[in-house]
C-alpha cells in the first residue's frame, strides 16, 4: 500500500488523513455500541449480561466527545 500511496502525497498528509478517518469512524461506532449494549442486548440475553450504568455514562460521555470534536473539526476545515 505504501508503494502506491507514497508518490501521491507526503507521508505526513496521509498519516493525518488516516487519523481523521479513524476519529470519524469512532464517532459513528460509539453510538452503535451504546445502542447494541443497552437496547438490543438486554432483549436477547439475561439482565446480568447488561453493562453497569456507570459504564453507560462513561460510554455516552466518550461518544459525545468524539461527535463534538468531529463536528468541530469539520466546521474548522470547511469554514476556516
C-alpha positions as CSV (number, residue, x, y, z in Angstrom):
1,X,0.0,0.0,0.0
2,X,2.8,2.4,0.8
3,X,4.5,1.9,-2.6
4,X,1.2,3.0,-4.2
5,X,0.4,6.0,-2.0
6,X,3.8,7.4,-1.3
7,X,4.2,9.1,-4.7
8,X,0.7,10.6,-4.4
9,X,1.3,12.7,-1.3
10,X,3.8,13.3,1.5
11,X,3.6,10.7,4.3
12,X,2.6,13.3,6.8
13,X,-0.5,14.2,4.9
14,X,-1.5,10.5,4.6
15,X,-1.0,10.0,8.3
16,X,-3.2,12.9,9.1
17,X,-5.9,11.8,6.7
18,X,-5.8,8.3,8.2
19,X,-6.1,9.7,11.7
20,X,-9.1,11.8,10.8
21,X,-10.9,8.9,9.2
22,X,-10.3,6.7,12.2
23,X,-11.5,9.5,14.5
24,X,-14.7,9.9,12.5
25,X,-15.2,6.2,12.5
26,X,-15.2,6.2,16.3
27,X,-17.8,8.9,16.3
28,X,-20.0,6.5,14.3
29,X,-19.1,3.3,16.1
30,X,-19.6,4.6,19.7
31,X,-23.4,5.4,19.4
32,X,-23.8,2.0,17.6
33,X,-22.1,0.2,20.6
34,X,-24.4,2.1,23.0
35,X,-27.4,1.0,21.1
36,X,-26.2,-2.6,20.9
37,X,-25.3,-2.9,24.6
38,X,-28.2,-1.1,26.2
39,X,-31.1,-1.6,23.8
40,X,-30.6,-4.8,21.8
41,X,-28.5,-6.9,24.2
42,X,-31.0,-6.9,27.2
43,X,-33.8,-8.2,24.9
44,X,-31.8,-11.2,23.9
45,X,-29.7,-12.1,27.0
46,X,-30.4,-12.1,30.7
47,X,-30.0,-8.9,32.8
48,X,-26.7,-9.9,34.3
49,X,-25.1,-9.5,30.9
50,X,-26.2,-5.8,30.7
51,X,-23.2,-3.5,31.4
52,X,-23.2,-1.4,34.6
53,X,-24.9,2.0,34.5
54,X,-21.6,3.7,35.3
55,X,-20.1,2.3,32.1
56,X,-23.1,3.5,30.2
57,X,-22.5,7.0,31.4
58,X,-18.8,6.8,30.5
59,X,-19.6,5.5,27.1
60,X,-22.1,8.2,26.4
61,X,-19.5,10.8,27.5
62,X,-16.9,9.3,25.2
63,X,-19.3,9.1,22.3
64,X,-20.3,12.8,22.9
65,X,-16.7,13.9,22.9
66,X,-16.0,12.1,19.6
67,X,-19.1,13.6,18.0
68,X,-18.5,17.1,19.2
69,X,-14.8,17.2,18.3
70,X,-15.5,15.6,14.9
71,X,-18.1,18.2,14.2
72,X,-15.8,20.9,15.4
73,X,-13.0,19.6,13.1
74,X,-15.4,19.6,10.1
75,X,-16.5,23.1,10.9
76,X,-12.9,24.4,11.2
77,X,-11.9,22.7,7.9
78,X,-14.9,24.0,6.0
79,X,-15.2,27.5,7.3
80,X,-11.6,28.1,8.4
